Amino acid sequence: MKRNFILFATLFFIFFSFSIYPQVFIGGSFGACFSEMPSLRLFVNNYAQRDKEIDPFFSSPFFNFFLSYQLKSQDFIEAGLSSNFFSREINSAVLYNVAYQISKISIGWLKNLESDYGYYLLGGGAFSFNFSSLEIAYNPIRIANKYYNASLGLSAKVLFLAMLSDNSFVVINSSLNFDFNGEVKDENEKKLRNIIDKENVNLNSLNFQVSLGLAFKIN
């Protein structure tokens, strides 16, 4: 599944690069994701000690790469590739470790809310294809069981670019995301089951992301 994701992402960016208006911005950022994942949180907290429980809107690192071009209207179309990852050692009588990675390919529209010579303030939304992987390791064996899913997401975004030089910018990127990641399955199509609450585990998430990075304008 990872190979398919990398291939799809590469082809997507190549196609996008050859169909763009000359005013191109390319950049990346790194920051924090604050996620509420009720189903996963409930599953983990059924077995975790109090100091190992997952809190509502827990934080995890994420990175983002984007390629955008400016239309004649001064608005932007943006394609992005991002990944959010989380790992926690539970080490209870049942669970040893929980880890996941959610990668996204997104395309969106950013309206130029305000701009001057030295900055841009952009706001808009995006649609994403999400690729999720979840690893659950149980005690005492500690061998991870791996689960996967592909799904969709929606985002509301605000992007601020402040000029460093003629062609370089500092980027502050923020987004509110609704990720419909759904129920995960292993390679045998078996779903992860929460046997205590008698429901399948899903990775549906409401999350807020904020990051800091750099962007470069290519004329």
Helices and strands as residue ranges (DSSP letters): H 2-17, E 24-36, H 38-45, G 50-52, E 58-70, E 76-89, E 95-116, E 119-138, E 144-165, E 168-180, E 193-194, E 199-200, E 205-218
